[in-house]
């Protein structure tokens, strides 16, 4: 088996756009759905933790929760999908202690751009609004 080293394209390589052009790219809005799951926890503690997370993360739209799983939806402003996903993947872990969230793991992540989100909703197969903005049980 032949192993190849991974290589990357450095600034200025490739199409001539380079790092400067990338930095000028405007941020975009991304709709994020983060799903977490784990051992059951008291519902009151789950709710309180999600409410604290909503307070700490100002773009949080809505959360749904049960005693062993939760879904968090929000808009993230980022340069590209990679940046939005990276922030989303850190969200639960970074706020776990400050918001006293259950020690659950991330079991799902969807990040879509604003145009795709609105297209899905218009076609009737997008993520339906679970509840008004806020923290709600399933």
C-alpha positions in Angstrom: 0.0 0.0 0.0 1.4 3.4 -1.0 0.9 6.2 1.6 0.7 9.7 0.4 1.2 12.8 2.5 -1.7 15.2 2.6 -0.9 18.5 1.1 -2.7 21.8 1.2 -2.9 24.9 -1.0 -1.1 27.8 0.6 -2.0 31.5 0.3 -1.7 32.7 -3.2 -1.6 29.2 -4.7 -4.2 27.8 -7.0 -6.6 30.2 -8.8 -4.7 33.4 -8.0 -7.3 34.6 -5.5 -5.1 34.0 -2.5 -5.4 34.9 1.1 -6.2 38.6 0.6 -9.3 37.8 -1.5 -10.4 35.2 1.0 -10.2 37.7 3.9 -12.3 40.1 1.9 -15.1 37.6 1.6 -18.1 38.7 3.6 -19.5 36.7 6.4 -22.7 34.7 5.7 -25.5 33.4 7.9 -25.7 29.7 8.4 -28.6 27.8 10.0 -27.3 25.3 12.5 -29.1 22.3 14.1 -27.1 20.6 16.8 -28.4 17.4 18.3 -27.0 16.0 21.6 -27.8 12.9 23.6 -26.7 11.0 26.7 -27.8 9.5 30.0 -31.1 10.8 31.4 -30.9 14.0 33.5 -33.7 15.8 35.5 -35.8 17.8 33.1 -35.6 20.9 35.3 -31.8 20.8 35.1 -31.8 20.3 31.3 -34.2 23.2 30.8 -32.2 25.5 33.1 -29.0 24.6 31.3 -30.5 25.3 27.9 -31.9 28.6 29.1 -28.5 29.6 30.4 -27.0 28.5 27.0 -29.6 30.7 25.2 -28.5 33.6 27.5 -24.8 33.0 26.8 -25.2 32.5 23.0 -27.3 35.4 21.7 -28.1 33.9 18.4 -29.9 30.8 19.9 -33.3 30.5 18.2 -34.9 27.5 19.8 -34.2 24.4 21.8 -36.2 21.3 22.3 -35.3 18.8 25.0 -36.2 15.6 26.7 -34.4 14.0 29.7 -31.9 12.2 27.4 -31.5 14.4 24.3 -31.9 17.9 23.0 -31.9 19.8 19.7 -30.6 23.3 19.4 -31.2 25.5 16.4 -29.6 28.9 15.8 -28.1 31.2 13.2 -24.4 31.5 13.0 -22.5 34.2 11.2 -19.3 32.8 9.6 -17.2 33.2 6.5 -17.9 29.6 5.3 -19.4 26.3 6.3 -16.2 25.1 7.9 -16.1 28.0 10.3 -19.8 27.7 11.2 -19.5 23.9 11.8 -16.3 24.4 13.9 -18.1 26.9 16.1 -21.2 24.5 16.4 -19.0 21.5 17.3 -17.4 23.5 20.2 -20.7 25.1 21.4 -21.9 22.3 23.7 -18.5 21.5 25.2 -17.4 25.0 25.8 -20.7 25.9 27.5 -21.1 22.6 29.4 -19.6 23.8 32.6 -20.7 27.5 32.5 -24.3 26.6 31.7 -24.2 23.4 33.7 -25.3 21.3 30.7 -25.6 17.5 31.0 -22.5 15.6 30.0 -24.1 14.5 26.7 -22.3 14.0 23.4 -23.0 15.6 20.0 -24.8 13.1 17.9 -25.9 15.2 14.9 -25.0 18.4 13.2 -26.6 20.1 10.2 -25.2 23.4 8.8 -26.9 25.0 5.8 -26.7 28.4 4.2 -29.5 30.9 4.5 -30.6 30.4 0.9 -30.9 26.6 1.3 -32.8 27.1 4.6 -35.4 29.4 3.0 -35.7 27.2 -0.1 -36.4 24.2 2.0 -39.0 26.1 4.1 -40.7 27.4 0.9 -40.8 23.9 -0.6 -42.4 22.6 2.5 -39.7 20.1 3.5 -37.4 22.3 5.6 -37.0 22.1 9.3 -40.4 23.2 10.6 -40.4 25.7 13.4 -40.6 23.4 16.4 -41.9 26.2 18.7 -41.5 29.9 19.0 -38.1 31.2 20.0 -37.0 29.8 23.3 -36.5 26.6 25.2 -39.3 24.0 25.0 -39.8 20.3 25.9 -40.4 17.9 23.0 
